[in-house]
């Protein structure tokens, strides 16, 4: 079953107005559940990109946004949050139709999470205050946090609404102007958000949202001389290119990149909880998550029992169209991406790993991007499927015999985004957590992203942080203002020469 959504048309948001690209071109938004076009999205060219950047520059340099109080800017964020909630049903449908994410997921996770992020930062008016530094000189020393300027935010296709909120809310609250570019894949929900923002009354040029199928559009945004900062989420390979381009203008960067996160299950953990957590960590959103628990490390004492139960549950997941509330496992984002995942599955077999379940295209809809949830056993951590980010529903299961071995395997990767630990011995779990080289560790849970806590990676998973005060401060720069208070108004330096 698929509830047909009326084909919509989405335009660019530049200088506070919705407008088509200058050349009038659009690209199709395709539903991966059935291969049907459900929307047309304006395809920005280089002039459109430059107009968006210029609008942001003018909005920052000559507009009132940076001079407004933090509380005033926060009110706009709260208004956007309210508009997201008012349009929750349509946003959830668009996110589902464009990404293949189940309607249950978009309804109960993506849309409310986006609204909550805007609400959280909208209430943080007391976090960007000046700080007076005590010192032994006759100086009044004040440190202030100021906006960076024009921020380019580039987000991936796997969590469009959430990623947009993660970047827009702190960047705007800090006083920056922003050009947001979602991926041309799965961008429909973000372009509906652009429609809502156009009605929110933000000062002209403060927020611009553009889409483009052209690779050059992203390159132009990152390298543009009027841009002060780039916040990028996506693959490590693309992140490297972003870093190289941004370096030419010495731009400030946040890079939230790939992952190959370990999920460590100790024999003393709650097996039922760990089984559910392991399934969620790799098969939620069909494994298309940077923090997916794609390497499952199971203590040898329970390895065979755990794998047997895990495989049985994976085989029973209900695969189907994303818009069906009974569907537990929808299609991948596109047939092209599914083909990429299938190549990794074939490579895993060639390297000697064994498929315990899945690995095939199910007979659901030949035009849909469906793939069975896949579990590999007999995996060595040196294999490509254990080292490279597949970004799909492919789980590599490996046994371990000791705490030290588990830590070694977990850290033996170029990535360092997240990890999970399952154990009732919380002292042991916390000791292990502190030895893992990654930015987030979940103990006896998975995916607990908090607006109050920072998220980001080590090593080739990137640098900088999203969310929390640390994520807000990423979008600021520090200024020290020192005022001499020597009696008589003549400091030592005035009579040095």
C-alpha positions as CSV (number, residue, x, y, z in Angstrom):
1,X,0.0,0.0,0.0
2,X,1.2,3.5,-0.8
3,X,-0.8,6.7,-0.1
4,X,-0.1,8.8,-3.2
5,X,1.1,12.3,-2.3
6,X,0.1,15.0,-4.7
7,X,3.1,16.2,-6.7
8,X,4.4,19.4,-5.2
9,X,6.8,22.0,-6.4
10,X,9.5,23.4,-4.2
11,X,11.5,26.6,-4.9
12,X,14.6,28.2,-3.4
13,X,14.5,30.4,-0.4
14,X,16.8,33.4,-1.1
15,X,16.6,36.8,0.6
16,X,13.4,35.8,2.4
17,X,11.5,35.0,-0.7
18,X,10.6,31.7,-2.5
19,X,11.8,31.8,-6.1
20,X,12.7,29.3,-8.8
21,X,16.2,29.0,-10.1
22,X,17.2,31.6,-12.6
23,X,17.3,29.0,-15.5
24,X,14.0,27.6,-14.4
25,X,15.2,24.0,-14.0
26,X,13.8,21.5,-11.6
27,X,14.9,17.9,-10.6
28,X,12.6,15.1,-9.6
29,X,12.1,13.8,-6.1
30,X,11.7,10.0,-6.3
31,X,10.0,7.8,-3.8
32,X,12.3,4.8,-3.1
33,X,9.3,2.7,-2.0
34,X,7.9,2.6,-5.6
35,X,10.1,4.6,-7.9
36,X,7.5,7.2,-8.5
37,X,8.1,11.0,-8.7
38,X,6.3,12.8,-6.0
39,X,7.8,16.3,-6.1
40,X,9.8,18.7,-8.3
41,X,12.5,20.7,-6.7
42,X,14.2,23.8,-8.0
43,X,17.7,23.2,-9.2
44,X,20.0,26.1,-8.3
45,X,22.8,27.0,-10.7
46,X,26.0,29.0,-9.8
47,X,24.3,32.4,-10.0
48,X,21.6,31.2,-7.6
49,X,24.3,30.1,-5.2
50,X,26.1,33.4,-5.4
51,X,22.8,35.3,-4.9
52,X,22.2,33.2,-1.7
53,X,25.6,33.9,-0.3
54,X,25.4,37.6,-1.2
55,X,22.0,37.8,0.5
56,X,23.4,36.2,3.7
57,X,26.4,38.5,3.6
58,X,24.2,41.6,3.3
59,X,21.9,40.2,6.0
60,X,24.7,39.8,8.4
61,X,26.8,43.0,7.6
62,X,23.9,45.4,7.2
63,X,20.9,43.8,8.8
64,X,19.7,43.9,12.4
65,X,20.0,40.1,13.1
66,X,23.4,40.2,14.7
67,X,22.5,43.2,16.8
68,X,19.3,41.7,18.1
69,X,19.3,40.2,21.6
70,X,19.8,36.5,21.9
71,X,16.3,36.3,23.4
72,X,14.8,38.1,20.4
73,X,16.5,35.6,18.0
74,X,15.3,32.8,20.2
75,X,11.7,33.9,19.7
76,X,12.1,33.3,16.0
77,X,13.4,29.7,16.7
78,X,10.4,29.1,18.8
79,X,8.2,30.3,16.0
80,X,9.8,27.9,13.6
81,X,9.4,25.1,16.1
82,X,5.7,25.9,16.4
83,X,5.3,25.9,12.6
84,X,7.0,22.5,12.4
85,X,4.5,21.1,14.9
86,X,1.6,22.6,13.1
87,X,2.7,21.0,9.8
88,X,4.0,17.8,11.3
89,X,1.8,15.4,9.3
90,X,2.9,16.8,5.9
91,X,6.5,17.0,7.0
92,X,6.5,13.4,8.1
93,X,4.9,12.2,4.9
94,X,7.5,14.1,2.8
95,X,10.4,12.8,4.9
96,X,9.0,9.3,4.5
97,X,8.4,9.6,0.7
98,X,11.8,11.1,-0.1
99,X,14.0,8.9,2.1
100,X,12.3,5.6,2.5
101,X,12.3,6.0,6.2
102,X,9.2,4.4,7.8
103,X,6.3,6.7,8.5
104,X,6.4,5.5,12.1
105,X,10.0,6.8,12.3
106,X,9.3,10.1,10.6
107,X,6.2,10.7,12.7
108,X,7.5,9.9,16.1
109,X,11.2,10.7,15.8
110,X,12.3,13.0,12.9
111,X,9.6,15.7,13.0
112,X,9.2,16.1,16.8
113,X,13.0,15.9,17.2
114,X,13.5,18.8,14.7
115,X,10.9,20.9,16.6
116,X,12.5,20.1,20.0
117,X,15.9,21.2,18.8
118,X,14.6,24.6,17.7
119,X,12.7,24.9,21.0
120,X,15.8,23.9,23.0
121,X,18.1,26.5,21.5
122,X,15.3,29.0,21.4
123,X,15.3,29.0,25.2
124,X,19.1,29.4,25.6
125,X,19.1,33.2,25.8
126,X,21.5,33.3,28.8
127,X,24.3,31.3,27.3
128,X,26.1,33.9,25.1
129,X,26.7,36.5,27.8
130,X,30.0,38.4,28.3
131,X,32.4,37.2,30.9
132,X,34.6,39.5,33.0
133,X,38.1,37.9,33.6
134,X,39.8,38.6,37.0
135,X,43.4,39.7,36.6
136,X,46.2,41.5,38.5
137,X,46.4,44.5,36.2
138,X,44.4,47.7,36.1
139,X,42.5,46.3,33.1
140,X,38.8,45.6,32.8
141,X,39.1,42.4,30.8
142,X,35.9,41.2,29.1
143,X,35.5,38.1,26.9
144,X,32.5,38.1,24.5
145,X,31.1,35.5,22.1
146,X,30.2,36.9,18.8
147,X,28.7,35.3,15.7
148,X,31.2,34.0,13.1
149,X,29.3,35.7,10.2
150,X,28.0,33.8,7.1
151,X,27.7,30.1,7.7
152,X,27.2,27.5,5.0
153,X,25.5,24.4,6.3
154,X,25.5,21.3,4.1
155,X,23.5,18.3,5.3
156,X,23.1,14.7,4.1
157,X,20.0,12.7,2.9
158,X,19.6,10.3,5.8
159,X,18.1,12.7,8.4
160,X,17.2,15.9,6.5
161,X,14.9,17.6,9.0
162,X,16.9,16.7,12.1
163,X,20.2,17.7,10.5
164,X,18.7,21.0,9.3
165,X,17.6,21.7,12.9
166,X,20.9,20.7,14.4
167,X,22.7,23.2,12.3
168,X,20.2,26.0,11.9
169,X,19.1,26.4,15.5
170,X,22.5,27.1,17.1
171,X,23.9,29.0,14.1
172,X,20.9,31.4,14.0
173,X,20.7,31.8,17.8
174,X,24.4,32.8,17.8
175,X,23.5,35.6,15.4
176,X,24.9,34.3,12.1
177,X,23.3,34.3,8.7
178,X,23.0,30.9,7.0
179,X,22.9,29.3,3.6
180,X,21.6,25.8,4.0
181,X,22.1,23.2,1.3
182,X,20.4,19.8,1.7
183,X,21.3,16.9,-0.4
184,X,19.4,16.8,-3.7
185,X,18.4,13.3,-2.6
186,X,15.6,13.3,0.1
187,X,15.3,17.1,0.4
188,X,11.5,17.5,0.1
189,X,10.9,17.9,3.8
190,X,13.6,20.6,4.1
191,X,12.1,22.5,1.2
192,X,8.7,22.5,2.9
193,X,10.6,23.9,6.0
194,X,11.9,26.6,3.6
195,X,8.3,27.5,2.8
196,X,7.5,27.7,6.5
197,X,10.5,29.8,7.2
198,X,9.5,32.2,4.5
199,X,6.4,33.0,6.6
200,X,8.3,33.2,9.9
201,X,9.3,36.9,9.5
202,X,13.0,36.5,9.8
203,X,15.0,39.6,8.7
204,X,15.9,39.5,5.0
205,X,18.8,37.3,4.0
206,X,19.3,35.7,7.5
207,X,18.3,32.2,6.3
208,X,18.6,31.0,2.7
209,X,17.8,27.4,1.7
210,X,18.9,26.2,-1.7
211,X,18.9,22.8,-3.5
212,X,21.0,21.8,-6.5
213,X,21.9,18.6,-8.3
214,X,25.2,20.1,-9.4
215,X,28.3,19.1,-7.5
216,X,29.7,22.5,-8.4
217,X,27.1,24.2,-6.2
218,X,28.5,22.7,-3.0
219,X,32.0,23.5,-4.1
220,X,31.0,27.1,-4.8
221,X,29.4,27.5,-1.4
222,X,32.4,26.1,0.5
223,X,35.0,28.1,-1.4
224,X,33.1,31.4,-1.7
225,X,35.1,34.3,-0.3
226,X,32.1,35.8,1.4
227,X,31.6,32.7,3.5
228,X,33.1,32.6,7.0
229,X,32.3,29.1,8.2
230,X,31.2,25.7,6.8
231,X,29.3,23.2,8.8
232,X,29.3,19.9,6.9
233,X,27.7,16.5,7.7
234,X,28.4,13.6,5.3
235,X,30.9,11.0,4.2
236,X,34.5,11.2,5.2
237,X,35.6,11.3,1.6
238,X,33.5,14.4,0.8
239,X,34.6,15.9,4.1
240,X,38.2,15.7,3.0
241,X,37.2,17.6,-0.2
242,X,35.3,20.2,1.9
243,X,38.3,20.7,4.2
244,X,40.7,21.2,1.3
245,X,38.4,23.8,-0.3
246,X,37.7,25.6,2.9
247,X,41.4,25.7,3.7
248,X,42.0,28.1,0.9
249,X,40.0,30.8,2.6
250,X,41.0,29.6,6.1
251,X,37.3,29.1,7.0
252,X,36.1,27.8,10.3
253,X,34.9,24.2,10.0
254,X,32.7,21.6,11.6
255,X,32.9,18.2,10.1
256,X,30.6,15.4,11.2
257,X,31.7,12.5,9.0
258,X,31.5,8.7,8.7
259,X,31.5,6.0,11.3
260,X,32.0,2.2,11.9
261,X,30.7,2.1,15.4
262,X,31.3,-0.9,17.7
263,X,28.5,-2.4,19.7
264,X,30.0,-4.4,22.6
265,X,27.8,-7.0,24.3
266,X,29.2,-8.5,27.4
267,X,28.0,-11.8,28.8
268,X,26.8,-10.1,32.0
269,X,24.5,-7.8,30.0
270,X,20.7,-8.0,29.7
271,X,20.4,-10.2,26.6
272,X,16.9,-9.2,25.6
273,X,17.8,-5.5,25.9
274,X,21.1,-6.0,24.0
275,X,19.3,-7.9,21.2
276,X,16.8,-5.1,20.7
277,X,19.5,-2.5,20.9
278,X,21.7,-4.3,18.4
279,X,18.8,-4.5,15.9
280,X,17.9,-0.9,16.4
281,X,21.5,0.2,16.1
282,X,21.9,-1.3,12.6
283,X,18.5,-1.7,11.1
284,X,16.8,1.6,12.1
285,X,16.5,3.7,9.0
286,X,17.8,0.7,7.1
287,X,21.3,1.2,8.6
288,X,21.7,4.5,6.9
289,X,23.1,6.3,9.9
290,X,26.6,7.6,10.6
291,X,26.4,6.3,14.2
292,X,25.1,2.9,13.2
293,X,26.3,0.0,15.3
294,X,27.6,-1.8,12.3
295,X,30.3,-3.9,14.1
296,X,28.7,-6.1,16.8
297,X,31.3,-7.5,19.3
298,X,29.8,-10.3,21.4
299,X,31.6,-12.0,24.3
300,X,32.4,-15.6,23.4
301,X,30.4,-17.1,26.3
302,X,27.1,-16.0,24.8
303,X,28.2,-15.6,21.1
304,X,26.3,-18.5,19.6
305,X,23.1,-18.0,21.5
306,X,23.1,-14.3,20.9
307,X,23.7,-14.7,17.1
308,X,21.0,-17.3,16.8
309,X,18.4,-15.1,18.5
310,X,19.5,-12.0,16.6
311,X,19.2,-13.7,13.2
312,X,15.8,-15.1,14.1
313,X,14.6,-11.6,14.9
314,X,16.1,-10.0,11.8
315,X,14.4,-12.6,9.6
316,X,11.0,-11.6,11.1
317,X,11.3,-7.9,10.5
318,X,8.4,-6.7,8.3
319,X,9.8,-5.3,5.1
320,X,7.5,-3.1,3.0
321,X,6.6,0.4,1.7
322,X,7.7,3.1,4.1
323,X,4.3,4.8,4.4
324,X,2.7,1.7,5.9
325,X,2.5,2.0,9.7
326,X,3.0,-1.8,10.0
327,X,6.3,-1.6,8.1
328,X,9.4,-2.0,10.3
329,X,12.0,-1.9,7.6
330,X,11.6,0.2,4.5
331,X,13.6,0.7,1.3
332,X,17.0,2.2,1.1
333,X,17.1,5.8,-0.2
334,X,17.7,4.9,-3.8
335,X,18.4,2.0,-6.1
336,X,21.8,3.4,-6.8
337,X,22.6,3.4,-3.1
338,X,21.2,-0.1,-2.7
339,X,23.6,-1.3,-5.5
340,X,26.5,0.2,-3.6
341,X,25.5,-1.8,-0.5
342,X,25.1,-5.0,-2.6
343,X,28.7,-4.6,-3.8
344,X,29.9,-4.6,-0.2
345,X,27.8,-7.7,0.5
346,X,29.4,-9.4,-2.4
347,X,32.9,-8.3,-1.3
348,X,32.2,-9.6,2.2
349,X,31.4,-13.1,0.8
350,X,34.6,-12.9,-1.4
351,X,36.7,-12.1,1.7
352,X,35.4,-15.2,3.5
353,X,32.6,-13.8,5.7
354,X,29.4,-15.9,5.9
355,X,25.9,-14.5,5.5
356,X,23.7,-15.6,8.4
357,X,20.6,-13.9,7.0
358,X,19.6,-11.5,4.3
359,X,21.8,-10.1,1.6
360,X,19.2,-10.3,-1.2
361,X,16.7,-8.1,-2.8
362,X,13.2,-9.1,-1.6
363,X,10.3,-9.5,-4.0
364,X,8.2,-6.5,-3.0
365,X,8.3,-3.9,-5.8
366,X,10.9,-4.0,-8.6
367,X,10.9,-0.2,-8.8
368,X,11.6,0.1,-5.1
369,X,15.1,0.2,-3.4
370,X,14.5,-2.7,-1.1
371,X,17.2,-4.9,0.5
372,X,16.9,-7.6,3.2
373,X,18.5,-6.8,6.6
374,X,21.9,-8.6,6.4
375,X,24.0,-10.2,9.1
376,X,27.5,-11.5,8.5
377,X,29.4,-13.9,10.8
378,X,32.9,-15.3,10.5
379,X,34.0,-11.7,10.1
380,X,37.6,-10.5,10.8
381,X,38.1,-6.9,11.7
382,X,40.6,-6.5,8.9
383,X,37.9,-7.2,6.2
384,X,36.6,-4.4,4.1
385,X,33.0,-4.9,5.4
386,X,34.4,-4.4,9.0
387,X,36.5,-1.4,8.2
388,X,34.7,0.6,5.5
389,X,31.4,2.5,6.1
390,X,28.7,0.7,4.1
391,X,25.9,3.0,5.2
392,X,23.3,0.3,4.9
393,X,21.7,-2.6,6.7
394,X,24.8,-4.8,6.9
395,X,25.9,-6.0,10.4
396,X,29.3,-7.6,11.0
397,X,29.4,-9.9,14.1
398,X,32.6,-10.8,15.8
399,X,33.4,-12.7,19.1
400,X,35.8,-11.5,21.8
401,X,37.2,-13.3,24.8
402,X,38.3,-10.5,27.1
403,X,37.7,-6.8,27.9
404,X,41.1,-5.9,26.5
405,X,40.3,-7.7,23.2
406,X,37.0,-6.0,22.9
407,X,38.6,-2.5,23.4
408,X,41.3,-3.4,20.9
409,X,38.8,-4.4,18.2
410,X,36.5,-1.5,18.9
411,X,39.4,1.0,18.5
412,X,40.9,-0.7,15.5
413,X,39.3,1.5,12.9
414,X,40.0,4.9,11.3
415,X,36.6,6.2,12.6
416,X,35.6,7.3,16.0
417,X,32.0,8.5,16.1
418,X,30.1,6.4,18.6
419,X,30.0,3.1,20.5
420,X,27.6,1.0,22.6
421,X,28.2,-1.1,25.6
422,X,25.8,-3.7,27.1
423,X,26.7,-4.8,30.7
424,X,25.0,-4.8,34.1
425,X,28.4,-4.1,35.6
426,X,28.3,-0.3,35.3
427,X,31.8,0.2,36.8
428,X,33.3,-2.1,34.1
429,X,31.1,-0.5,31.4
430,X,32.3,3.0,32.3
431,X,35.9,2.0,32.5
432,X,35.6,0.6,29.0
433,X,33.7,3.7,27.8
434,X,36.6,5.9,28.8
435,X,39.1,3.8,26.8
436,X,37.1,3.9,23.6
437,X,38.4,6.5,21.0
438,X,35.1,8.0,20.0
439,X,32.9,11.0,20.7
440,X,29.8,9.3,22.1
441,X,29.3,6.1,24.1
442,X,25.9,4.7,25.0
443,X,25.7,2.2,27.9
444,X,22.7,-0.1,27.8
445,X,21.0,2.0,25.2
446,X,21.4,3.3,21.7
447,X,20.8,6.5,19.9
448,X,20.2,8.7,22.9
449,X,20.9,12.1,21.2
450,X,20.2,14.9,23.7
451,X,19.9,18.6,22.7
452,X,21.9,19.3,25.9
453,X,24.8,17.0,25.1
454,X,27.5,17.5,22.4
455,X,27.8,15.0,19.5
456,X,30.7,14.6,17.2
457,X,33.7,12.4,16.4
458,X,37.3,11.5,16.8
459,X,39.8,10.6,14.1
460,X,38.3,10.4,10.5
461,X,34.8,10.9,11.9
462,X,35.6,14.6,12.0
463,X,35.9,17.4,14.5
464,X,33.7,20.0,16.1
465,X,30.5,19.3,17.9
466,X,26.7,19.5,17.2
467,X,24.2,20.2,20.0
468,X,24.8,21.2,23.6
469,X,26.6,24.4,24.6
470,X,29.7,23.1,22.8
471,X,27.6,22.9,19.6
472,X,26.3,26.4,20.1
473,X,29.7,27.8,20.8
474,X,31.0,26.3,17.5
475,X,29.1,29.0,15.7
476,X,30.7,31.8,17.7
477,X,34.1,33.4,17.9
478,X,35.7,34.9,21.0
479,X,36.7,38.5,21.4
480,X,38.7,40.0,24.3
481,X,38.1,43.7,25.1
482,X,40.6,45.1,27.5
483,X,39.9,48.6,29.0
484,X,42.7,50.4,30.9
485,X,41.5,51.7,34.3
486,X,44.8,53.2,35.6
487,X,44.1,56.2,37.8
488,X,44.6,59.3,35.8
489,X,44.0,57.4,32.5
490,X,47.6,56.8,31.7
491,X,48.8,53.2,31.4
492,X,52.4,52.2,31.4
493,X,52.5,51.7,27.6
494,X,51.6,55.4,27.0
495,X,55.0,56.5,28.5
496,X,57.1,53.6,27.2
497,X,58.7,55.8,24.5
